[in-house]
Amino acid sequence: MSRIKKFGVSAAAVAAITAATTLMSPTALAQAPTCSTSAQIGIVGGTGWALCSGTGVTQTQVVLFCQNSGGSYTTVYGPWVANSVKSNAKCSSTSWPISVGYQII
């Protein structure tokens, strides 16, 4: 019985090492997009932006979530932009950003 148990642990260890090696390989890292976002949270008429770069990113679009004093929410989409270009969006003059995100293709 202990032999089977040791084999199971060894197989799990091999699987973990293989997974870690794959995640840390230069090829895997190069394929992961890098994205940054920022917004003027709580500022009336505030703006937000998103920028993504890396292999696999063709275009990026910022998604800005805004709220007004009545508690209503709106979603404002910036333009689709090329890899490594900032996409910008702005809330209306009576609402403010509460969150920012992005979409990539």
Secondary structure as GFF3:
##gff-version 3
##sequence-region A 1 105
A	DSSP	alpha_helix	2	24	.	.	.	ID=ss1
A	DSSP	alpha_helix	26	31	.	.	.	ID=ss2
A	DSSP	beta_strand	34	39	.	.	.	ID=ss3
A	DSSP	beta_strand	47	53	.	.	.	ID=ss4
A	DSSP	beta_strand	59	68	.	.	.	ID=ss5
A	DSSP	beta_strand	73	77	.	.	.	ID=ss6
A	DSSP	beta_strand	81	82	.	.	.	ID=ss7
A	DSSP	beta_strand	87	90	.	.	.	ID=ss8
A	DSSP	beta_strand	95	104	.	.	.	ID=ss9
###
